[in-house]
Amino acid sequence: MTAGVDQRTVWEIDPKHTRVEFAVTYLMFTTVKGHFDGVSGTVRLDADDPTRSAVVVEIDAASLDTGEARRDTHLRSADFLDVERYPTISFASTRVEPVAAARWRVHGDLTIRDTTRAVVLETELTGQGRNPEGFDVVGYAAHTQIDRRDFGVRWNQTLETGGILVGETVAIELEVQAIRQD
């Protein structure tokens, strides 16, 4: 999934320089955003044939942070992510589809609350180089949307003015930096 990288290279996701964010509508007219701090995974790149590349990611569901402790506690509860029973959110690619130079659709299986659904990440190479520690690094940005109900996350409240408290569509954005493994 990148030009200039030797065929079949392995890259480890750097959690200190990776951000997994989500956004969902609240009260039908505002947006709540949050992120997960606990992210790990591997990117296997095949520069000669990007369709043979693969991505595996694990997210510590309890590392969720929206900046508001009470809301975070509720989102970690059985009403939403149920992190005690399902501590990990995972993604495993099933297919990489080149779209244009430095852009791919990464098809894969997303698992939340022990429910797996196919999703597509619109992915773009944001750069590559050598970090100050002397390691080769590569960066990607990706985004997708899911319906949280597809993953068993159904809790909601009806508003007295009509509508629902928490939106059903969740926008997901990723900024990933990975370090080449020799």
C-alpha positions as CSV (number, residue, x, y, z in Angstrom):
1,M,0.0,0.0,0.0
2,T,2.9,2.4,-0.6
3,A,5.4,3.2,-3.2
4,G,9.1,2.8,-2.4
5,V,8.6,0.1,0.3
6,D,10.2,-3.3,-0.3
7,Q,7.9,-6.1,-1.2
8,R,6.3,-7.9,1.8
9,T,7.3,-5.6,4.6
10,V,5.8,-5.8,8.1
11,W,4.9,-2.6,10.0
12,E,3.8,-2.4,13.7
13,I,1.3,0.2,14.6
14,D,2.8,2.8,16.9
15,P,0.1,3.4,19.6
16,K,1.8,6.7,20.7
17,H,1.4,8.1,17.2
18,T,-2.0,6.5,16.3
19,R,-5.4,7.9,16.9
20,V,-8.7,6.1,16.5
21,E,-11.6,8.6,16.8
22,F,-15.4,8.3,16.6
23,A,-18.2,10.8,16.4
24,V,-22.0,10.4,17.0
25,T,-24.9,12.7,17.0
26,Y,-26.3,13.6,20.4
27,L,-29.8,15.1,21.0
28,M,-30.3,15.1,17.2
29,F,-28.3,18.3,16.7
30,T,-24.9,18.2,18.3
31,T,-21.9,15.8,17.9
32,V,-20.0,13.9,20.6
33,K,-16.5,12.9,19.7
34,G,-14.1,10.6,21.4
35,H,-11.1,8.4,20.9
36,F,-9.5,5.2,22.0
37,D,-5.9,5.3,23.4
38,G,-5.2,1.5,23.5
39,V,-4.5,0.6,19.9
40,S,-2.1,-2.1,18.5
41,G,-1.7,-4.0,15.3
42,T,0.2,-5.0,12.2
43,V,0.2,-3.8,8.6
44,R,1.7,-6.3,6.1
45,L,2.5,-4.4,2.9
46,D,3.2,-5.9,-0.5
47,A,4.4,-3.0,-2.7
48,D,4.5,-5.2,-5.8
49,D,0.9,-6.3,-5.4
50,P,-1.1,-4.1,-2.9
51,T,-4.0,-6.5,-3.1
52,R,-1.9,-9.0,-1.0
53,S,-1.4,-6.5,1.8
54,A,-3.2,-7.0,5.1
55,V,-4.1,-5.1,8.3
56,V,-4.9,-6.4,11.8
57,V,-5.9,-4.0,14.6
58,E,-6.9,-4.4,18.2
59,I,-8.4,-1.7,20.3
60,D,-8.7,-1.7,24.1
61,A,-12.4,-0.9,24.4
62,A,-11.9,0.4,28.0
63,S,-9.5,3.0,26.7
64,L,-12.5,5.0,25.3
65,D,-12.3,8.7,26.2
66,T,-14.8,11.5,25.3
67,G,-13.5,13.9,27.9
68,E,-16.5,13.5,30.2
69,A,-16.1,10.8,32.9
70,R,-19.8,10.1,33.5
71,R,-20.5,9.6,29.8
72,D,-17.4,7.4,29.4
73,T,-18.6,5.2,32.2
74,H,-21.9,4.8,30.5
75,L,-20.3,4.1,27.1
76,R,-18.2,1.3,28.8
77,S,-21.2,-0.2,30.4
78,A,-23.4,-3.1,29.1
79,D,-25.7,-0.4,27.5
80,F,-23.0,0.3,24.9
81,L,-19.6,-1.4,24.6
82,D,-19.9,-3.7,27.6
83,V,-16.1,-3.7,28.1
84,E,-16.1,-6.2,31.0
85,R,-17.5,-8.9,28.7
86,Y,-16.0,-7.6,25.4
87,P,-12.7,-5.9,26.2
88,T,-11.4,-5.8,22.6
89,I,-12.6,-4.2,19.4
90,S,-10.8,-5.7,16.4
91,F,-10.4,-5.2,12.7
92,A,-8.9,-7.7,10.2
93,S,-8.7,-6.9,6.6
94,T,-10.1,-9.3,4.0
95,R,-9.2,-7.4,0.8
96,V,-7.2,-4.4,-0.3
97,E,-8.6,-2.6,-3.3
98,P,-6.4,0.1,-5.0
99,V,-8.4,3.2,-5.9
100,A,-5.8,5.7,-7.1
101,A,-2.2,6.6,-6.3
102,A,-1.7,6.4,-2.5
103,R,-5.4,5.5,-2.0
104,W,-7.1,2.2,-1.2
105,R,-10.3,0.7,0.0
106,V,-9.5,-1.7,2.8
107,H,-12.3,-4.2,3.2
108,G,-12.4,-6.1,6.5
109,D,-14.2,-7.5,9.4
110,L,-14.9,-5.2,12.4
111,T,-15.8,-6.9,15.7
112,I,-17.5,-5.0,18.4
113,R,-19.3,-6.8,21.3
114,D,-18.5,-10.2,19.8
115,T,-20.5,-9.2,16.6
116,T,-18.5,-9.1,13.4
117,R,-19.6,-7.1,10.3
118,A,-17.9,-6.2,7.1
119,V,-16.8,-2.6,6.7
120,V,-14.8,-0.6,4.2
121,L,-12.1,1.8,5.2
122,E,-11.3,4.6,2.7
123,T,-7.6,4.8,3.2
124,E,-4.8,7.2,2.1
125,L,-1.1,7.2,2.5
126,T,-0.2,10.4,4.4
127,G,3.6,10.0,4.2
128,Q,6.6,7.9,5.0
129,G,10.1,8.6,6.3
130,R,12.6,8.1,9.1
131,N,11.7,9.2,12.6
132,P,14.2,10.9,15.0
133,E,15.0,7.4,16.5
134,G,16.1,6.2,13.1
135,F,13.2,3.9,12.4
136,D,11.3,3.8,9.0
137,V,7.7,4.9,9.6
138,V,4.7,5.2,7.4
139,G,1.4,7.1,8.0
140,Y,-2.1,6.5,6.9
141,A,-5.5,8.2,7.3
142,A,-8.7,6.2,7.0
143,H,-12.4,6.7,7.6
144,T,-15.7,4.8,7.6
145,Q,-19.2,4.9,9.1
146,I,-21.1,2.1,10.9
147,D,-24.5,1.7,12.3
148,R,-23.9,0.9,15.9
149,R,-27.1,-1.2,16.0
150,D,-25.5,-3.7,13.6
151,F,-23.1,-4.5,16.5
152,G,-25.7,-4.9,19.2
153,V,-25.2,-1.4,20.5
154,R,-28.9,-0.5,20.7
155,W,-29.4,1.6,23.9
156,N,-31.2,4.8,23.4
157,Q,-33.9,7.2,24.8
158,T,-36.7,8.8,23.0
159,L,-36.8,12.6,23.4
160,E,-40.0,14.3,24.5
161,T,-39.7,16.5,21.5
162,G,-39.4,13.5,19.2
163,G,-36.2,11.8,17.9
164,I,-33.6,9.9,19.9
165,L,-30.9,10.9,22.3
166,V,-27.9,9.1,20.7
167,G,-27.5,8.8,16.9
168,E,-27.2,5.4,15.3
169,T,-24.5,6.3,12.7
170,V,-21.0,6.4,14.1
171,A,-18.3,8.1,12.0
172,I,-14.8,6.5,12.5
173,E,-11.6,8.2,11.6
174,L,-8.1,6.9,12.0
175,E,-4.6,8.4,11.9
176,V,-2.1,5.6,11.9
177,Q,1.6,5.6,12.1
178,A,3.5,2.3,11.8
179,I,7.1,1.3,12.3
180,R,8.9,-1.0,10.0
181,Q,9.9,-4.3,11.5
182,D,13.1,-6.0,10.3
